[in-house]
Every structure is written in structure tokens, then in C-alpha cells.
Amino acid sequence: MDKLRWGILSTARINRRIIPALKASRRNQLTAVASRSLENARQFARQWDIPRSYGSYDVLLEDSSIDVIYIPLPNHLHVEWTLRALQAGKHVLCEKPIALSPEDVNLIQNAAGQKKLVVMEAFMYRHHPQTIKVREIIASGELGEIHLMHGCFSFLLDRPDDVRWVPEYGGGSLWDLGCYPVSYCRMIMGTPPTEVCGWQMLSASGVDLVFAGTLRYSGGTLAQISSSFAVQTYTGFEIHGSHASLLIPTPFNPQGKSHIILQRQGQKHQFEFKVKDLYLGEIENMADAILDGIPPRIDLQESKQNITTLKALYTSAGQNTAIRLSSE
Ligand SMILES: NC(=O)c1ccc[n+]([C@@H]2O[C@H](COP(=O)([O-])OP(=O)(O)OC[C@H]3O[C@@H](n4cnc5c(N)ncnc54)[C@H](OP(=O)(O)O)[C@@H]3O)[C@@H](O)[C@H]2O)c1
């Protein structure tokens, strides 16, 4: 197989970021797009120079020439269309959060296992050299014992008709943005938290407009995460250890030039990174997994653990009590 042929389900806004990466990629190519409206699909295909367009997602899945499906649908549709794509024999890159319950990740895991197909949740930051360097520093033990982490991701959501406002669609700032710091904490710790506690402020539509949570890990490490649709864009992640701290100003969406700072006894060392396309890494990682059998950087077990944590944070905020996930 020369290149993997990709099909995209929907004309979602995020496609603007994925399509240039697909076009720049060596072993992938964009072949088709589907929309609920044939006219929209055609117009989108013309705009982005995509060879084929379909007026329904089902019809695209019937196209036997497509190898991989990218799913950028509203959150409540991720599981249904991932399962349908697997049923049709396609590999899947699905937007975050891949599901809204750990039980649904089990369904995906089983289906992918039976069909021997690759499914990955699209956390683009994981494939960036900056993240790979952060992981190296953590693995080197340079920070000493990690005691505390802080992670935040927010932006001002000023589109009143956005799917993120709809509770039944898996709307809310924690599902949309807080999932990044939760996932980053899991990456650093290599394990999910044993206990969480969350607080939220609801929007008029009933989703969390602002969310703040505390995660406690076996051994006692604490992490604080926050997300919001109500404040100006801000993002960051800090890891504080007994020997040193690591500060990451743009942990989730480093674009162009980015840097991280290792701070030890008043000394600062800055590492710099330059990446043209933030989304290319996840596209290439899919090709490595499908064509070379290399395990994808984010497996479904990890996705399931993150979704368990996110659900527990929501439960905690709803019930006004801490939620224990496992014994120490
Ligand atoms: N990784 C990242 O950097 C990143 C960034 C932004 C968003 N995301 C994720 O990508 C996904 C899409 O986000 P987005 O902001 O791009 O969404 P969006 O612009 O609202 O697009 C969602 C698309 O889904 C289709 N759709 C199907 N059923 C729908 C329904 N009931 N209501 C509304 N749309 C429906 C529509 O396409 P058709 O009409 O063409 O069928 C619509 O264009 C989300 O899961 C989000 O978390 C990821």
C-alpha cells in the first residue's frame, strides 16, 4: 500500500487544522469527505480540493477504497460512528473525548480487537517534540519526587449555537478543554488518580462554564486542573518536584515556536521547539500504527482511564463530594 486513504465524517471546523496535515503527510492522503448535506460536502470538497464527496456518513463508510476514518463529530456521536467505521473495516482517528463513558470505550476496544483495526483518540499534543521532551525529563528523574501539578485550558466561547453548549451532546468545558490537563496528568504519572474532587459553575444551558478539580494519586501527588468557556484564552501546565520544576506555557497547542523551562535552585534552563504543523504528528502516528504495527502513542486503555477520571470529576461536582476511584 502506497498511501493510506482517509475519509472525513463532516465538515467540522477542526477539519481546517487536520486537512493541511493530511496533505503534508508522506504516507497518508485525503480522499473523501461526507456531510449530512450533499451540497455542503460538495462545496467543502471543492474548497479543500478533496477528490470525493458524499451526502451521508454511511455512504462514505461504504467506499471500499477508504482505509482510515477521521471523526470530528460532536462528542455524543463519537462512539456510534467509531463503531460503525470499525464495522465497515476502517481504522479510526476519533476526536477527543472518544467517548463519554468508560463502558463505551470497552465497546470500541472490543470491536477494534475483533477486527484488528487501529483506533486512536486525537490528542494532538502527545505527538509534538515538546511533549516528547517533557516525557524524557520526567523519565530522567531530574525533577525528583513529583508532588504537585497544575494544568489549565480555557477560551471564551462566544458562538451561541456551538455544540459545546448542549448537555446531551457531551458539551461543557471539562469534556472539551479540561480533558487536556487530565490527559497530561495521566501521561506524567503513568497511572490514573485514586481520588478526585470537582467544582463547577453552570451555564444557562446547563453545561459547566467553569470547572476546577483536584486529582490525588497513589503516593500522595496532587494535581489541580481547570477549564472554562467564560474567560480569555489561557493555557499552561506546571510540574513541581523535590529537585526541580518544569513549566510548560503551551502544553496542548504549541504552534510555531514554543518553549519549556526547567527551573532548579533559582537556575532556569529553556528548551525551544519549532514545529510547522501541530497536527501532522498524530496523522503520521496513525500511519506508523497501521502500516508498521507500531503501537499508537495513545492507546484505548489510557483513553478509558481518562474518561473514567473526567466522569468522576463531573460526579463529584454534581454530588458535592470527593469520589474515590481505587484504593491506594
Ligand atoms: N484536537 C483539537 O485541536 C480539536 C479542536 C477543536 C475541536 N475538536 C473536537 O472536534 C470535534 C468537533 O468540533 P468542532 O468545533 O470542529 O465542531 P463543529 O464545527 O460544530 O462541527 C461538527 C460537525 O458535526 C456534524 N454534525 C453531525 N451531527 C450534528 C449535530 N447534531 N449538530 C451539529 N453538528 C453535527 C456537522 O457536519 P455536517 O453538517 O457536515 O455533517 C458539523 O459541522 C469535537 O469532538 C471537538 O472536541 C478538537
The ligand as an ORCA input file, in Angstrom:
! r2SCAN-3c Opt
* xyz 0 1
  N      -7.974     18.363     18.651
  C      -8.313     19.616     18.531
  O      -7.467     20.506     18.428
  C      -9.760     19.975     18.464
  C     -10.131     21.313     18.236
  C     -11.479     21.602     18.092
  C     -12.416     20.593     18.202
  N     -12.042     19.329     18.475
  C     -13.030     18.247     18.586
  O     -13.572     18.049     17.293
  C     -14.953     17.751     17.366
  C     -15.702     18.743     16.503
  O     -15.521     20.056     16.999
  P     -15.791     21.317     16.044
  O     -15.705     22.530     16.877
  O     -14.944     21.227     14.830
  O     -17.331     21.047     15.697
  P     -18.284     21.759     14.642
  O     -17.570     22.786     13.843
  O     -19.521     22.121     15.372
  O     -18.572     20.559     13.642
  C     -19.255     19.391     13.996
  C     -19.792     18.794     12.688
  O     -20.523     17.618     13.017
  C     -21.571     17.443     12.082
  N     -22.772     17.107     12.857
  C     -23.405     15.914     12.859
  N     -24.447     15.915     13.686
  C     -24.515     17.136     14.231
  C     -25.404     17.741     15.152
  N     -26.417     17.082     15.705
  N     -25.163     19.022     15.491
  C     -24.120     19.710     14.978
  N     -23.248     19.185     14.089
  C     -23.442     17.906     13.721
  C     -21.697     18.715     11.271
  O     -21.164     18.446      9.977
  P     -22.053     18.158      8.675
  O     -23.209     19.105      8.746
  O     -21.113     18.466      7.573
  O     -22.481     16.736      8.701
  C     -20.773     19.710     11.960
  O     -20.103     20.540     11.058
  C     -15.305     17.779     18.858
  O     -15.284     16.468     19.360
  C     -14.187     18.581     19.489
  O     -13.918     18.151     20.829
  C     -10.727     19.012     18.581
*
